[in-house]
Amino acid sequence: MSWSLRIARIAGTEIRIHVTFILFLAWIGFAYYQAYGTAAAIHGVLFLGLLFGCVLLHELGHALAARVYGIPTPDITLLPIGGVARLQRMPDKPLQEIVVALAGPAVNLVIAFLLVVGAGATIAAQHLGNLAGRPEELVSRLATVNVMLVLFNLIPAFPMDGGRVLRALLAMRTTYGQATRIAAGVGQGFAFLFGFAGLFGNPMLIFIALFLYLGASQEAAVAGLKDVAGWMSVSDAMVTEIVPLHVQATIGDAVEALLRTSQHEFPVVDAAGRVYGVLTRDDMIRGLKEGGPGLAVAEVMRRDIPVVSEHASFQDAFEIMQSCRCPALPVVDRRGRLVGLFTPENVGELMMIRAALPAGAELPWRPALRY
């Protein structure tokens, strides 16, 4: 996630803090300092820090449960409205998704139980009134907030935890895509309710509503893509009319290719068409600043972008692109020669075309790559 800072790495998962979260903490501290003084400001920031520590443990619960099913979690990002654990993929089976979804609230329930049993905390609604309440109420307020996190996350508002449980239950009786569309519709309904409620004095609900609406829309789009692409291969989705760069080309050559084409990513190949890397537009600009137009593209190209076979399944390639956050994937034939480029833009266009075609209709013929 952009605008986030890495602060730690736990069991292969990067822990990141979004800059808006830091600004939020600073704003809370300043507001309480202005209203109640230094002690209240320190106490308010301390409570928020502990609260988001519980949120982090919540997200680590999701990550741990996903790892049981062989699903890595590349990163967890803390935002002012909560945390986001980015799983490499969602579980394939509904029961697994239920376990992963409930693992986060279960962590908060355990935290609340330990605070009540081990520290003598009490759970009451009155503890939620003021961030800068009495210091002796800190543990009780933390226990109460953890219980509220459990209840809030179990609201069936997709893509929150309760919404994912709803999607998984629906997927037991219908297709994954249809279950996602229904759950996303419910989530968007809750988003409108939260947004409307936020107009009457709680701006945070508006941010939550926006997060729910956009998240539900994105998940529904991805699910629809999986439904349509279940039987497709990479060769059905790749771009073939592309301009590659020779491994000995310069940044000046790349700039010329950028200006005369609509490409933003350029595969770098040798004379036999074997892929050495990918040069993105950002790499190109960086190369111009650092070494000028005479710099070799091999000096700044990305070598960490994987290639995919033209015979690989569309879904496998799409998951690879998501997990590596690659701007494009070079597509190669059985002999390792470049035959196309798998890009997010072309995938989106193909999905619209494929969804509009009658069932069983063949995709249009594609010209061969020439370079």
C-alpha positions as CSV (number, residue, x, y, z in Angstrom):
1,M,0.0,0.0,0.0
2,S,1.4,3.4,-1.0
3,W,2.2,6.1,1.6
4,S,3.0,3.5,4.2
5,L,6.2,3.0,6.2
6,R,7.7,-0.4,7.2
7,I,8.3,-0.6,10.9
8,A,8.9,-4.4,11.4
9,R,8.8,-7.8,9.9
10,I,7.1,-10.7,11.8
11,A,7.4,-14.3,10.5
12,G,7.8,-13.1,6.9
13,T,5.0,-10.5,7.1
14,E,5.9,-6.8,6.8
15,I,4.2,-4.5,9.3
16,R,3.5,-1.1,7.9
17,I,2.0,2.1,9.2
18,H,0.2,4.4,6.8
19,V,1.2,8.0,7.1
20,T,-2.4,9.0,7.8
21,F,-2.3,6.9,11.0
22,I,0.7,8.9,12.2
23,L,-1.1,12.1,11.4
24,F,-4.1,10.8,13.2
25,L,-2.1,10.1,16.4
26,A,-0.6,13.6,16.2
27,W,-4.0,15.1,15.8
28,I,-5.4,13.2,18.7
29,G,-2.5,14.2,20.9
30,F,-2.8,17.9,19.9
31,A,-6.5,18.0,20.4
32,Y,-6.4,16.5,23.9
33,Y,-3.5,18.7,24.8
34,Q,-5.5,21.8,23.8
35,A,-8.6,20.6,25.7
36,Y,-7.3,18.8,28.8
37,G,-3.5,19.4,29.0
38,T,-0.3,17.4,28.7
39,A,-1.3,14.4,30.9
40,A,-4.5,13.8,29.0
41,A,-2.7,14.0,25.6
42,I,-0.1,11.4,26.7
43,H,-2.8,9.2,28.1
44,G,-5.0,9.5,24.9
45,V,-2.0,8.7,22.6
46,L,-1.0,5.8,24.9
47,F,-4.5,4.3,24.8
48,L,-4.6,4.6,21.0
49,G,-1.2,3.0,20.7
50,L,-2.4,0.0,22.8
51,L,-5.6,-0.2,20.9
52,F,-3.9,-0.4,17.6
53,G,-1.5,-3.0,19.1
54,C,-4.7,-5.1,19.6
55,V,-5.7,-4.3,16.0
56,L,-2.3,-5.6,14.9
57,L,-2.7,-8.8,16.8
58,H,-6.1,-9.1,15.2
59,E,-4.6,-9.0,11.8
60,L,-1.8,-11.4,12.8
61,G,-4.6,-13.8,13.8
62,H,-5.8,-13.7,10.2
63,A,-2.3,-14.2,8.9
64,L,-1.6,-17.1,11.2
65,A,-4.8,-18.9,10.2
66,A,-4.1,-18.3,6.5
67,R,-0.6,-19.7,6.9
68,V,-2.2,-23.0,8.2
69,Y,-3.7,-23.3,4.7
70,G,-0.5,-22.4,2.9
71,I,-1.4,-18.8,2.2
72,P,1.3,-16.2,2.9
73,T,0.5,-12.7,4.1
74,P,3.0,-10.3,2.5
75,D,2.1,-7.3,4.6
76,I,-0.2,-5.8,7.3
77,T,-0.9,-2.1,7.1
78,L,-2.3,0.0,10.1
79,L,-4.7,2.7,9.0
80,P,-6.7,5.2,11.2
81,I,-9.8,3.1,10.6
82,G,-8.1,-0.2,11.5
83,G,-5.7,-2.7,9.9
84,V,-5.5,-4.5,6.6
85,A,-3.8,-7.9,6.2
86,R,-3.1,-8.5,2.5
87,L,-3.3,-12.2,1.9
88,Q,-1.6,-13.5,-1.2
89,R,-4.9,-15.2,-2.1
90,M,-8.2,-16.0,-0.4
91,P,-8.8,-19.6,0.8
92,D,-10.2,-21.9,-1.9
93,K,-12.8,-23.6,0.4
94,P,-15.6,-21.8,2.2
95,L,-14.8,-23.5,5.6
96,Q,-11.2,-22.3,5.3
97,E,-12.4,-18.7,4.6
98,I,-14.6,-18.9,7.7
99,V,-11.7,-20.0,9.9
100,V,-9.4,-17.2,8.5
101,A,-12.1,-14.6,8.9
102,L,-13.0,-15.6,12.5
103,A,-9.4,-15.8,13.6
104,G,-9.0,-12.0,13.9
105,P,-12.1,-11.5,16.2
106,A,-11.1,-14.6,18.2
107,V,-7.8,-12.8,19.1
108,N,-9.6,-9.8,20.4
109,L,-11.9,-12.0,22.4
110,V,-8.8,-13.7,24.0
111,I,-7.3,-10.3,24.8
112,A,-10.4,-9.2,26.5
113,F,-10.6,-12.4,28.5
114,L,-7.0,-12.1,29.6
115,L,-7.5,-8.5,30.7
116,V,-10.6,-9.4,32.7
117,V,-9.2,-12.5,34.3
118,G,-5.6,-11.5,34.7
119,A,-5.8,-7.7,35.3
120,G,-9.3,-7.4,36.9
121,A,-10.7,-5.3,34.0
122,T,-14.4,-4.6,33.8
123,I,-16.4,-4.4,30.6
124,A,-18.9,-1.6,30.4
125,A,-20.2,0.9,27.8
126,Q,-19.2,3.9,30.0
127,H,-15.5,3.1,29.3
128,L,-16.0,4.1,25.7
129,G,-16.8,7.7,26.3
130,N,-13.4,9.5,26.4
131,L,-10.0,8.5,25.1
132,A,-8.4,10.5,27.9
133,G,-10.4,9.0,30.7
134,R,-9.0,8.3,34.1
135,P,-5.6,6.4,34.0
136,E,-6.9,3.7,36.4
137,E,-9.6,2.8,33.8
138,L,-7.1,2.2,31.0
139,V,-7.2,-1.6,31.3
140,S,-11.0,-1.8,31.5
141,R,-11.4,0.6,28.6
142,L,-9.0,-1.6,26.6
143,A,-10.9,-4.7,27.4
144,T,-14.2,-3.1,26.5
145,V,-12.9,-1.8,23.2
146,N,-11.7,-5.3,22.3
147,V,-15.2,-6.7,22.9
148,M,-16.5,-3.9,20.7
149,L,-14.0,-4.8,18.0
150,V,-15.3,-8.4,18.0
151,L,-18.9,-7.2,17.7
152,F,-18.1,-4.6,15.0
153,N,-16.0,-6.9,12.9
154,L,-18.8,-9.6,12.9
155,I,-21.3,-7.2,11.2
156,P,-22.0,-9.0,7.9
157,A,-20.7,-6.0,5.9
158,F,-18.3,-7.4,3.2
159,P,-15.3,-7.1,3.1
160,M,-15.2,-7.1,6.9
161,D,-14.8,-10.3,8.8
162,G,-18.5,-10.9,9.2
163,G,-19.1,-10.2,5.5
164,R,-16.4,-12.8,4.6
165,V,-18.2,-15.3,6.8
166,L,-21.5,-14.5,5.0
167,R,-19.7,-14.9,1.6
168,A,-18.3,-18.3,2.6
169,L,-21.7,-19.5,3.8
170,L,-23.3,-18.4,0.6
171,A,-20.6,-20.1,-1.4
172,M,-21.6,-23.4,0.1
173,R,-24.9,-23.1,-1.9
174,T,-23.9,-21.1,-5.0
175,T,-20.9,-20.1,-7.1
176,Y,-18.1,-18.2,-5.6
177,G,-18.8,-15.2,-7.9
178,Q,-22.5,-15.1,-7.1
179,A,-21.8,-15.4,-3.3
180,T,-19.4,-12.5,-3.6
181,R,-21.8,-10.3,-5.5
182,I,-24.5,-10.9,-2.9
183,A,-22.1,-10.3,0.1
184,A,-20.8,-7.2,-1.7
185,G,-24.3,-5.9,-2.1
186,V,-25.0,-6.3,1.6
187,G,-21.6,-4.6,2.4
188,Q,-22.5,-1.7,0.2
189,G,-25.9,-1.4,1.9
190,F,-24.1,-1.2,5.3
191,A,-21.7,1.4,3.8
192,F,-24.7,3.7,3.0
193,L,-26.0,3.2,6.5
194,F,-22.7,4.0,8.1
195,G,-22.2,7.0,5.8
196,F,-25.7,8.4,6.6
197,A,-25.1,7.9,10.3
198,G,-21.7,9.7,10.0
199,L,-23.5,12.8,8.7
200,F,-24.9,13.3,12.2
201,G,-21.7,13.8,14.2
202,N,-19.3,11.0,13.7
203,P,-17.0,11.6,10.6
204,M,-15.1,8.4,11.2
205,L,-18.2,6.5,10.1
206,I,-18.0,8.2,6.7
207,F,-14.4,7.0,6.3
208,I,-15.5,3.4,7.3
209,A,-18.4,3.7,4.8
210,L,-16.0,4.7,2.0
211,F,-13.7,1.8,2.8
212,L,-16.6,-0.7,2.9
213,Y,-18.1,0.5,-0.4
214,L,-14.8,0.5,-2.3
215,G,-13.6,-2.7,-0.8
216,A,-16.9,-4.5,-1.6
217,S,-16.8,-3.2,-5.2
218,Q,-13.2,-4.3,-5.8
219,E,-13.8,-7.8,-4.3
220,A,-16.9,-8.2,-6.5
221,A,-15.0,-7.2,-9.6
222,V,-12.2,-9.7,-8.8
223,A,-14.7,-12.5,-8.2
224,G,-16.4,-11.8,-11.5
225,L,-13.0,-11.9,-13.2
226,K,-12.3,-15.4,-11.7
227,D,-15.7,-16.7,-12.8
228,V,-15.2,-15.5,-16.4
229,A,-11.5,-16.5,-16.6
230,G,-11.8,-20.0,-15.1
231,W,-11.4,-21.7,-18.4
232,M,-9.0,-19.2,-20.1
233,S,-5.2,-19.4,-20.6
234,V,-2.6,-16.6,-20.6
235,S,-2.5,-16.7,-24.4
236,D,-6.2,-15.5,-24.4
237,A,-5.3,-12.4,-22.4
238,M,-1.8,-11.4,-23.5
239,V,-0.9,-8.4,-25.6
240,T,1.0,-9.5,-28.7
241,E,1.5,-6.1,-30.5
242,I,4.3,-4.9,-28.3
243,V,7.8,-3.4,-28.7
244,P,10.5,-5.1,-26.8
245,L,14.0,-3.6,-26.1
246,H,17.3,-5.3,-26.9
247,V,19.4,-6.1,-23.8
248,Q,22.1,-3.7,-25.2
249,A,19.6,-0.8,-25.8
250,T,20.1,2.5,-24.1
251,I,17.7,4.7,-22.1
252,G,17.6,6.9,-25.2
253,D,16.3,4.0,-27.3
254,A,13.7,3.3,-24.6
255,V,12.5,6.9,-24.5
256,E,12.1,6.8,-28.3
257,A,10.0,3.6,-28.0
258,L,7.9,5.2,-25.1
259,L,7.1,8.2,-27.2
260,R,6.0,6.3,-30.4
261,T,4.0,3.6,-28.6
262,S,1.3,3.4,-25.9
263,Q,3.4,1.0,-23.8
264,H,4.6,1.8,-20.3
265,E,6.4,-1.5,-19.7
266,F,9.0,-2.9,-22.1
267,P,10.4,-6.5,-22.0
268,V,14.2,-6.5,-22.4
269,V,15.3,-9.5,-24.6
270,D,18.4,-10.8,-26.4
271,A,18.6,-11.6,-30.1
272,A,16.9,-14.9,-29.6
273,G,13.9,-13.4,-27.8
274,R,14.8,-14.6,-24.3
275,V,13.7,-12.3,-21.5
276,Y,16.3,-10.6,-19.3
277,G,14.0,-8.2,-17.5
278,V,11.3,-5.5,-17.8
279,L,11.9,-1.8,-18.1
280,T,9.0,0.3,-16.7
281,R,8.4,4.0,-17.4
282,D,9.4,4.9,-13.8
283,D,12.7,2.9,-14.3
284,M,13.2,4.9,-17.5
285,I,12.8,8.3,-15.8
286,R,15.1,7.2,-13.0
287,G,17.7,6.1,-15.5
288,L,17.5,9.5,-17.3
289,K,18.1,11.3,-14.0
290,E,21.0,9.1,-12.9
291,G,22.9,8.3,-16.1
292,G,21.3,10.2,-19.0
293,P,20.1,8.8,-22.4
294,G,23.4,6.8,-22.9
295,L,22.8,4.6,-19.9
296,A,22.2,0.9,-20.7
297,V,18.6,-0.3,-20.0
298,A,20.2,-3.4,-18.3
299,E,21.4,-1.0,-15.5
300,V,18.0,0.1,-14.4
301,M,15.5,-2.6,-15.6
302,R,13.7,-4.8,-13.2
303,R,15.0,-8.4,-13.0
304,D,12.6,-9.5,-10.3
305,I,9.5,-9.8,-12.5
306,P,8.7,-13.5,-13.3
307,V,7.8,-14.8,-16.7
308,V,4.7,-16.9,-17.4
309,S,4.1,-19.5,-20.0
310,E,1.6,-18.8,-22.8
311,H,-0.1,-22.1,-21.8
312,A,-0.4,-21.3,-18.1
313,S,-3.9,-20.7,-16.7
314,F,-5.2,-17.2,-16.6
315,Q,-6.0,-17.5,-12.9
316,D,-2.4,-18.6,-12.0
317,A,-0.9,-15.7,-13.9
318,F,-3.3,-13.2,-12.4
319,E,-2.4,-14.5,-8.8
320,I,1.3,-14.2,-9.7
321,M,0.7,-10.6,-10.8
322,Q,-1.2,-9.7,-7.6
323,S,1.4,-11.4,-5.3
324,C,4.4,-9.7,-6.8
325,R,2.6,-6.4,-7.6
326,C,4.1,-6.5,-11.0
327,P,3.1,-3.9,-13.6
328,A,3.2,-6.6,-16.3
329,L,4.4,-10.2,-16.9
330,P,6.4,-11.2,-19.9
331,V,4.8,-14.3,-21.6
332,V,7.1,-16.9,-23.2
333,D,6.7,-20.0,-25.3
334,R,8.0,-23.5,-24.6
335,R,11.5,-22.4,-25.8
336,G,11.6,-19.4,-23.4
337,R,11.1,-16.8,-26.2
338,L,9.0,-13.7,-25.7
339,V,5.5,-14.0,-27.3
340,G,3.5,-11.4,-25.4
341,L,2.8,-9.3,-22.4
342,F,0.3,-9.9,-19.6
343,T,-0.9,-6.5,-18.3
344,P,-3.7,-5.4,-15.9
345,E,-5.2,-3.1,-18.6
346,N,-5.5,-5.8,-21.2
347,V,-6.9,-8.2,-18.6
348,G,-9.7,-5.7,-17.8
349,E,-10.5,-5.2,-21.4
350,L,-10.6,-8.9,-22.2
351,M,-12.9,-9.5,-19.3
352,M,-15.4,-7.1,-20.6
353,I,-15.2,-8.6,-24.1
354,R,-15.3,-12.2,-22.8
355,A,-18.3,-11.6,-20.6
356,A,-20.2,-10.0,-23.5
357,L,-19.6,-13.0,-25.8
358,P,-22.1,-15.9,-26.0
359,A,-21.2,-19.0,-24.0
360,G,-18.7,-21.1,-25.9
361,A,-17.8,-18.4,-28.4
362,E,-14.1,-18.3,-29.4
363,L,-12.0,-15.2,-28.9
364,P,-10.9,-13.3,-32.0
365,W,-7.7,-14.4,-33.7
366,R,-4.5,-12.7,-32.6
367,P,-1.6,-11.7,-34.9
368,A,1.8,-13.1,-34.0
369,L,4.4,-10.9,-32.2
370,R,7.0,-9.3,-34.5
371,Y,10.2,-7.5,-33.5
